[in-house]
Amino acid sequence: MGRSRLPLELIPKEKSRKITFQKRTMGLKKKTYEISTLCGVDACVRSIVGPSNDRPMEPIFWPSNPKEVKSIINRYKEHSKEERGLKTLDLSGFFEERTKKIQKEIFKIRSPRCRPD
């Protein structure tokens, strides 16, 4: 059984908030690495850490080599917007495609049964 959804609230203690952010960033990096390895695709993550008392705002990248990140981004930008749009789905687009696919499968299953022979 899955977890119930937690309400998103600001974590009141700054130290706890920073630790939680670090854990989530590490989890995001790990998932990106897993997708990259298992699917054999190039992927990158960019996270921006807000300014704190002792440090200015700074981006965090995975992979940590900036040249590799730039090459991935440049390869993505080389494609035309139409071509990028064909391969890029947001969450609603994913579910729309999935719904269409399931409806086609249902139609294929039902149509031979509905036709009188």
Backbone hydrogen bonds, N-H to C=O, Kabsch-Sander energy under -0.5 kcal/mol:
donor,donor_aa,acceptor,acceptor_aa,energy
9,E,7,P,-0.7
17,R,13,K,-2.3
18,K,14,E,-2.4
19,I,15,K,-2.2
20,T,16,S,-2.5
21,F,17,R,-2.3
22,Q,18,K,-2.5
23,K,19,I,-2.4
24,R,20,T,-2.5
25,T,21,F,-2.5
26,M,22,Q,-2.4
27,G,23,K,-2.3
28,L,24,R,-2.3
29,K,25,T,-2.4
30,K,26,M,-2.4
31,K,27,G,-2.4
32,T,28,L,-2.2
33,Y,29,K,-2.4
34,E,30,K,-2.5
35,I,31,K,-2.6
36,S,32,T,-2.6
37,T,33,Y,-2.5
38,L,34,E,-3.2
39,C,35,I,-2.4
40,G,36,S,-0.8
41,V,36,S,-0.8
45,V,62,W,-2.4
47,S,60,I,-2.8
49,V,47,S,-0.6
49,V,58,E,-2.8
50,G,48,I,-0.5
52,S,55,R,-2.3
58,E,49,V,-1.6
60,I,47,S,-3.9
62,W,45,V,-1.9
68,E,65,N,-0.5
69,V,65,N,-1.7
70,K,66,P,-2.6
71,S,67,K,-2.1
72,I,68,E,-1.9
73,I,69,V,-2.4
74,N,70,K,-2.8
75,R,71,S,-2.2
76,Y,72,I,-1.8
77,K,73,I,-2.4
78,E,74,N,-1.6
79,H,75,R,-0.6
79,H,76,Y,-0.8
84,R,80,S,-2.6
85,G,81,K,-2.4
86,L,82,E,-1.4
87,K,83,E,-1.0
88,T,84,R,-1.0
89,L,87,K,-0.5
94,F,90,D,-2.4
95,F,91,L,-2.1
96,E,92,S,-2.2
97,E,93,G,-2.3
98,R,94,F,-2.4
99,T,95,F,-2.5
100,K,96,E,-2.3
101,K,97,E,-2.2
102,I,98,R,-2.3
103,Q,99,T,-2.6
104,K,100,K,-2.2
105,E,101,K,-2.0
106,I,102,I,-2.5
107,F,103,Q,-2.4
108,K,104,K,-2.4
109,I,105,E,-2.0
110,R,106,I,-2.6
111,S,107,F,-2.8
113,R,109,I,-0.5
113,R,110,R,-0.5
114,C,110,R,-1.9
115,R,111,S,-1.3
